[in-house]
Amino acid sequence: MTTRKLPHEPRPGEHPKERTETTEAPPDRTRASLEAKIAELESAAAEAKDKYLRLAADFDNYKKRSRQEHMETIQHASAELIGRLLPALEISTRPLTTRPKVWMRPG
């Protein structure tokens, strides 16, 4: 366990590394390059946000379309099942709705 407070502080017994190269750009160039980088990053962020919103809308449309297709499938299957069962139901209820003919004996 170390007693360092900050990660950039040298460990006990180590010597801090000296910088031999100092490449500093003039303040105007640095500012201009930073502003250009900021503009580039803002543009990339706007593009990423636009792609995200389009993807979210596409996914929402997919969910709605999928739900609609599922409901249509259920309705079609229900209608087909009723169409198949209706003749059998009609045949089975026919004896209940008609009266039998009474045969009378002559005499």
C-alpha positions, 0 to 999 in steps of 0.5 A: 500500500502506498502513501501517495496522494496523487497518481502523478507524485513519485513513489518514495525513493524515486526521482521525478522524471525531467522533461527534456523536450518542451514543444509548446505552440504559440498561444494563438495556434493552440487556441485555434487548434483547440477551437477547431478540435472543439468544432470537430467534436461538436460536429461528431457529437451532433452526427452521433446524436442524429444517428441515435435518434434515427435508430431509436425511431427505426426500432420504435417503428419496428416494434409497432410493425411487429405488434401490428403483424402479430395482431393481424396473424391472430385475427386471421387465425381466429377467423380461419378457425371460426370458419372451420368450426362453424359448419360443425357447430351448425350441424350439431345444433340443427337437431336442437332447433328443429322439431321431430315429426310426429308420426300419427297412427291412422285410426 
